Amino acid sequence: MSDLSRHLPLSNRPSRDETTVSADRRAALAAVVRHADALMSGTLDLDALTSDALNPDAAAQFLAEARLDREFAGRPLPEVADAIAAGGGRSIRALTDAVRAALSLAGDRPVDLDPVTTGSVALYAIGRAPFDRRAVVGGCTLRATDDGWEFGRGPERAAPARQILEFLLALGDEPPPLTTRR
């Protein structure tokens, strides 16, 4: 009977250090808030100048969309990021709200989010996306062509992580294109 356990799923897999595994997303959330601050206060050339950058209420709008306004209303984003990083645990839902707000704030400007953040938000969002969006990506493998993550089974839908996130978070209507059969 002892040999049987080798053939069962997840049994006898090689052990590895899992001390860094956590559901706490405060470091990732603080990084997204810092990125939003960089989007608003970064160096802008005149061609890339947008109304978001000129709007003094952009930080307040970001905090409201990220659902952080009740806790951090009126505080500058770097201070908010520091408070989040030093504070208590944060959930994947809070991270998803902040990523959605950052993507909304960015508009056409590029975003530079950590691949672990984009992948975990996509995985979380696929289960909470509106039905029609879940129906489009259901039964497919979603693969981020730029961030190196993928999940799911079936025909592959490959696109940049931002396009996948925008579709799942209802910020864009273009689904990741169907590419191959796995």
N, C-alpha and C positions, 0 to 999 in steps of 0.2 A: 504494500500500500504506500510506502514511502516514495517509490518511484512515480506514482501517479501524480503527486503534487507538482512535479516538474512540468507537466503538460497542461496544467490548469492556468487560465489567464491570470496575470499579475502575481502569481506565486513564484517564489524562488528567484525573483529578478535580482540582479546585482544591486547591492545597497550602495548609496552614495550620500554625500553630505546634503541634507535638506534643511539646514538651520536657517537659511535665508528665505525659505518659502513662507509667505505670509499673505493674508488677505488685506493687510493694511496698505492702502494706496496713497498715504500722505506724501511721500517723496515724489511720486509721479504727479500728484495733484499740484504740489508746490511748483514743480517744473513746468506744468502747463500754465499756471498763473504767471510765472516769470516769462514764459514765451509770449503770452498775451501782452504783458507789459512791454516786451521788446517790439512786438508788432505795432504798438501805439506810440512808443517813444524812440524807436530805432531811427537810424539815419535814413532819411527819405530823400530821394531825388525828385525833382519837380514832375517828371513823367509818372512816377509811382504814387504821387500824392493823392490821397483819397479823402473822402469826407469823414471816414472813421478817424483818421489821424488828426484831423482838424477839430473834431468834436470833443470839447472838454468833458462831456458826459460819457465818453466811450468806456472809461473804467467802470463807471456806475452801471452802464448797460451790460458790460461783460459780467460784472458781479451778479446782476439780476438774472441774466441768462444762465449763468453757472450755478444759480441758486445758492450763492454765497452772500447775498446782500443783507440778509437779516443778521448775520454774524459779523460782517465786516463792512457795513455801510460807511461810506465816507473815508475809508482808509486807502492809502496808496497801495498799488498792487505789489511792490516789493515787500512792503510791511505785511500784507496779507499772506504772501508766499512764505515768509519767515515764520509767521504765526502758525500756519498750517503745518510746516515742516517740524516745528517744535511741539505742536499740540498732540492731541489724541489721534487714534486711528481714523482713517477715512475709508469709505466703501468704494467699490467699483462703480456704483451708481453715481456717487459724487464726482468721480473721475470722468465718467461718461458725460455728465452735464457740463463739466468744464471743457472737455474736448469739443463738444458740440458748440459751445459758446466761442471757443477759440477759432474753430473753423468758420463760424459765422462772421466773426470779427475780421478774419483774414481776407475775406472776399477772394480776389484773384491773386493776392500775394502768396508767395510760397510759405508753407509751414514746415517746421522741423521738429517733429515729435519723435520720441523714442519708439523704436519698433515694438518693444514689450508693451508700451502704453497703447499703441495703435492696435496691436493684435488682441490684447485683452479687452479693449473697448469694443472692437468688432465682434468678438466672441460673445460678450455680454449683450450687445445691441441686437444681434441676430435673433435672440430669444424674445426681445421686447419690441422689435420693429413692428410697424403696422402689418396687418395680415397680407395685404397685396405685395409688400416688399419681401416678407418671409416666403411667400409662394414663389416668387421669382428666383430666390437663391436656395430654396429648399431642395435637398437631394443633390446638391452640387458641392464641389470643393472650391472654397474661396481662397485665392492665392494673391498675396500682395507682391507685385513684381519688384517693388523697391525696398521693402522692409524685411523680406525673407521669412515670412510666416505664411502658414496655410492651415486650414482645417476643413473638415467635412469629407464626404465621400460622393463619388459620382462624377459627372461631367465637370470639367474645370472652368471656372470663371476667374480670369486673371486680370488684374488692373492695379494701378498704384493704390497704396493704402488709403490715400485721401479720397479717391473716387469711391472705394468700397465704403468707407466711413460716411461720406456724404449721402450715399444711397441708403444705407441702413439707418442713419439718423434723420432721414427725411429732409436733408438740406439740398439734395439734388435728385433729379428724376432719371438720370442715366445709370442703369445697372451695369455692373461689371460684365464685359462681353463674354459670351460662351466661347471657349477656345478649343478644348480637346476633350476626348473621352478618356478617362483614366482607367 
